[in-house]
Structures are given as structure tokens and as C-alpha cells.
């Protein structure tokens, strides 16, 4: 007789106090190496949480009450980038307890598409953001804010809006690439330098809501409004190929993340659940049914902690399958 499946664990702890739905999460190192968790809320606030006291250290208000959709920290300063539906990409100075907006990039499109960033030198970064019109992506250099590339599908392609972005650069290449998931359910690989599509595949029948790339395996996964995850590969770093699909119990994935050690995959579900998979095999490991509303975002830290942000205004933090 088979052993019964153990019940899913409880969160290690829960963060309360965002006061509105949580739409963005990002782990970073704080002073003296203590880990911090940043969250972005529907009401436009960015909270900086101490994972030691499990309380907010600060609340940053820079998006005029509009939803914060993406967060990322830069080692310079340190600085924080926050993207909001007020059409602003804000640059915050967090050094020595300061919490001030020191620069901002005016975005051309509101949309639902989160930005993506790639280091382009010791103190330079490329950031991809939704561009003008419905179907364009702009790649900018920071801190100069210079337009590097404008990626617009050919006339008649009818891909719809870009829904999710991932900048990356293969170790064997000197040129950056961009993976973009579109409203029509397709995934396109762009050469940022030539502004050409290298490869495009139809992954989903609904808009692509989230994607994650494992650069070590040249393999990735995407989720959409439908009841399936798509797993795909980058052949020779330049040709996308769908490797398979994984059926889900309920439709709707808002976000997908691969843990930094490439062992574990987590999905944020419209059905209020976080699903955890072994990334190499896509074997289901756990269904985390703690939240009472849509999960909008998930994030991993390098130590293996998993955080999930929900429409129920709570952030759950989990310790699952610690890295070895």
C-alpha cells in the first residue's frame, strides 16, 4: 500500500501590512547582508520588509497611487527600480537609509507588461519596457536613458501587446537577446542589436502572462490564461522550440519563477494557489493553498526562500526543498 502524500507545509511566516493587493516582489540584500523583501502594491506603495523582524522598514510612495508592477535592485548605491501603471519607471536611492526618487523614465505604454533588466557593464544596464503603440518594446540604457533598440513586429504579424519580457545574453555571445511573450500566445526571440526576430513559436492559445528562462539549460517555461504551462528550449541559443506542455488543474498563471539554483519552479495561480515543480522533470512537488485571492507574483531568494504576493493583501514566505 502506497504511503499517503504528506500535506503541504504551512508558510514559514506571513507579512501583513501592505494594505492592498500585492503585485510585485523582489528579494535583495540589506545592510550587513541581512535579507530584505520588497513588495509593490495596487495602491502604488513599495514596502521594504525586514525578514528578521517581519515588519516593514519603510513605505515608498512614488507612483501617485497607481499599481506597482515590477521591482529590481541595482548594486549601485544601492538603487531600486520600480515600475508603475502611472507610466513611470522610478529610480530610488536607498543608500544609508535614504528613500528618495533620484531619476525616472517616462514609459510610453501602460499595459500589463513588466520590465526586464540586464547588466551591460560595471555601472551600466539595459532595461526592456513596453514601447509606443500596442506591439512595440523599447530597450534603454541606464543610467543614461539612451534608446538602444526599438523592437516592433513586422506589419501584419498581429502579435498583439507584449505581455512579459526577459532580457538575457548567452555566455558565448556578445549580443543581448530579448524573449517576449505576446497577447496572441506566441513567444518571440529578438536580437536586440539587429532589431530582428530570430525565432517565434506559438506556445499558448491565450496571452502569455509570465515566462522564466534557465540560461544554464537554454530552456524556459511560460504560463498564460489557459490551463497549461509550456516548456520550450533555445536551440543553438537562437531557435525557439516547444518541448512540451504541462496541464494544470485550473486556468490562469500570473507569474512563473525558476529558483536561482535551477532546481525548483513556482507558479502564481489565479486559483489562489502556488504550485511548485521540480524544474528538470516538471514533476509536481507541492500545491500551496494558503491565500484567499489571486496570486499575482512569486519570487525566490538565493537561499531558497519563496515568497508569494496575493490579492488578499498578504505575502506568504515559504522554506521548501532547501538548496543543497
N, C-alpha and C positions, 0 to 999 in steps of 0.2 A: 504494500500500500504506500503510495507516494506521500512524502511529508507535506503537510499543509504549507501554503505560501505564507510567509511571515507578513504581518500587517505593515503597511507603510509607516515610516517613522514620523514623529512629530517634529515641527521646526525646532532648531536649537534655541532660537528666540524670535520674537516678533517686535518690529518697530512700529510704534503708533505716534501720530502727531503730524502727519503730512497734511491732514485736514481737507484733502481732495484726492481724486484718483491719481495713482502713481503711474506715470507713462515712460519714465526713463530711469535707468540705474547704471552706476559705474563705480567699481572699486578703485581705490588708489591708496598710496602710502601717505600717511600724515607725518607730523613731527616725530622725530626719534623712531621712525619706522613703524609706528602704530597704524594699523589699517583703518581706513575710513570708507564709508559708503556714501556716495552722492545720489540723491534722488531728485527727479523733476516731476512736478505735479501739474494737474489740469488747470489750477488757478495761477500758474506762472511762477511758482516758487521753486528754488533749488535748495534742498536741505542737505547739510553736511552732518553725517551721523558718526558718532564715536561708537565703534564696535566693542569698546571696553565698558563704557557706561551705558551704552544702548540708548543714548539720548542725543537730540540734535545739538551740535555745537554752534550752528549758525543757520539762518534762513536768508537766502539771497533773492532779492526782488528786482529783476531786470527786464522782464518781458511783458510788462503792462497788463498783468492778469491773464495773459494768453498761455496756452498749454506749452510746457517744455517737453520736447520730443526726443532730445539726444544730448548726451553729456560725454565729455572726454577731457582728460587732463594732459597737460604738456609738462615735461620736466623743467622747462624754462620758467623760473620764478619761485614756486610752481604757478602755472596758469591753468585756468579752467575754460573750456569752450562749452557754451550752452546754446542749443538751437531751439527757437520757439516759434509758435504759429503767429507771432507778431511780425514775421519776416525779418527777424534779427538773429544773427549768429554772434553772440556776445563773447568777448574775451575778458576774463576776470583775473585780477591779480590776487592770489591767495597767500602771498609771502608774509611771514611774520604777523599772521592774524588779520591781514587786510582782506577786505571783501568788496573790491571796487571794480566796476567795469572800466577797463582801460582802452578798449577798442571794440569795434563792431563791424560786421559785414552785413550790408543790406542784401537780403535774398530776393530773388526775382519771382519766386513761386511759393505759395503757402503749402499746398499738398499735404501728404502724409509721409513723405519720403525723408528718412533720417540721413544725415550727412555721414561721410566716412573720411578717415584721415590716414595719411601715410608719411612717415619720416622721409625727408628728402635731403638730409644733411644734418650736421650737428645742431643747428638752430633754425632749420627750415622744414616746413611741412607742406604737403599737398592736401587740400580738402576738396572733396566732391560734394556738390549740393545741387538740388533741383534748380534748373535754369528757366529761361524765358519760355513762354508758351506752355503747352501741355506735355511735350515729349523730350525736352532738352535737359542735359546735365552739364553743369559748369564745373571745371576743375580750377581752383585758385591756389596760388602760393601764399603761404603765411610766413612771416608777418607782413609782407609787402602788399598782400591782397591783389597781386597781379593775376590777371586771367591767363591761365596756362593753356587751356583747351576748352572747346565748346563741342559737346558730343550730341549730335542731332541725327536721328534715324533718317534714312532716305525717304523722299516723298513717296507716299503710298504704302509705307511699311505698316502703318496703323498699329503700332505697339501700345499706344495709349501713354499714360503718365508713367514715369519711373516711380516705383514704389519702395525700392530698397537698393542700397549701393554698397559695394565693397571694393575699395582700392587695395591693390597688392602689387608686389614686384617679386618675380621669381629670382631665386639666388643666382641663377645662371643668366639673368637678363639685366641689361642696363636701362630698360624702358619700363615704366609703370603701366599696369593694366587696370581696367575697371570692370567689375562684374555688376550688371544692373538687372534687377527683376522688374518686369513691366506689368501694366494693367491687364494686358491680354493673356497673361500667364506664362510668357516666354522669358528666357534668361539670355542676355547678350554679353559677350566678352569684347570689350573695346581696347584697342591700342590707343592710349592717351596721346602719344606723340603724333601719330598719323591721323588721328580722329576717325579711324575706320573700325567697323565691326569685324573682328576676326572670326567669330563664330556665334551662331544663335540656335537655341533649341527650344521647343515647346515643352515645358515642364508641367504646366498646370492648366486647367480649364477655367480657373478663376485668377484674380490678381495675386501676384506674388507679394506676400506680406512681410516675409523675413527670409534672409539667407545667411549662411555661415560657411566659411571656407577653411579647410585644413591645408595650409600651404605645404606641409611636410609630405602629405599623401597626394597632393594635387587633386583633392576630392572635396566635395561640398554637399550641402543639404539645403533645401528650401521648403517653406511652408506657405500655404495660401488659405483662401476662404473655404476650400474644399476639404474632404475627409482623407487627405493623403499627404505624406511627405515625399518629396522627390530627392533621390540621391544621384549625383552626377560627378563626372570627372573632367579634368582638363588634360587631354591627350597632347603630349609634347608642349604643354603649357599654353596651347593656343587653339585647341579644338574641343568644344564642349560636347559631352556625350552623356545622355541619361543612362544611368546604371540600374535603376530600379525605383520602385515606389513602395512605400510602407503605409498600409491602410491604418486609419485612426478610427477610434470609436465614435467621435463626434467631429463635426466640421469646425474649421476656424482656428488658424495658428497666427498669433500676433507677432511672435518673435522666436528665433532659434539661436542658440549659442553652443559652441563646442568649447569644452574646458581647455585651458592652455596646454595641458599635457596630452591632448587629443585622445583621451580615454572615454570621456563621457559627453553625451549630447543632452541638452534640455530644451523643451519647447514650452511656450506660453500659450495656453489654450483659451479660446472663447468660452469653453465649458467650465471655467473656474479652476482648471487643473493644470499642474505642471507635470509633464511626462519626461521621464529620464530613460535614456537608452545607452547601451554600450555602442560607442560610435563605430568601431570597426565592423561589427556584425549587425547593428541595428536591433539587437536583442533588447526587448523591453525590460527595464530593471525596476522601475517604481512609478506609481501614479500618486502624486502628492495632492490630496484633496482637502486642503486647509481653507482656501479662500472662498468667499461667498459672491464673487463677481468676476468678470473677465480678468484674466491675467494679461497685462499689457506688455510686460518686459521681464526678461531674466538676465542675470549677469553672474559670471564666475570670477573669483579671485585666484591668484596664483597658488594659494594654499589649499584650494579645493572648495571653499565655501560657495554656496549657491544662494542667490537672492532672487526673490520674485516680487514684482510690484503689481498691485491689483486695483480695480475699480472700487474695491471695498475700503480704500484709503490706508491699507496696511501693507507692510513689507515683511515677508517671511524670509528668514535666513536659515539655511539647512547645511548640515555637515554629512555628506553622503559619499561612500566609497572614497575615503581619503587617498590622495596621491601617494604612491609608494616610492 
